[in-house]
Amino acid sequence: MLGNKGLRSKPIKLLLIEDDNFMREMIALVLETENYKVTGVENGGEALRLLDECSEYGAVISDMYLPDTDGLILFEKINVAYPNLLFLILTSETDETIVQRAKNLGITYILKDENFAESVLVALKNNLY
């Protein structure tokens, strides 16, 4: 891991949207170990509700396919109200059309592979500091 502990006095709040409970808990644990404050939810509707209640999130990390929406549609909804909010999509999706659409929208697209946790940490470090 990157070892960001101690670099920030106040943890950055992250909104994690992942419908798989195990993956959500595992990702949150990795991020919390690096001094991020993580709120995890399982669908886009919950994420939108939380963003309406609290605008202090530094980034949104979303699975591509959620029970009630997909990551690209969710990004478009969030981006209207929070155009400067960092948005990362985690996915196993390799369809080049979808990958290119995400990149064209300005989304950081991270493939869920054996190194995805490190990729998330690097993307956060490069875009939040």
Secondary structure, 3 states (H helix, E strand, C coil): CCCCCCCCCCCCEEEEECCCHHHHHHHHHHHHHCCCEEEEECCHHHHHHHHHHCCCEEEEEEECECCCCEHHHHHHHHHHHCCCCEEEEEECCCCHHHHHHHHHHCCEEEECCCCHHHHHHHHHHHHHC
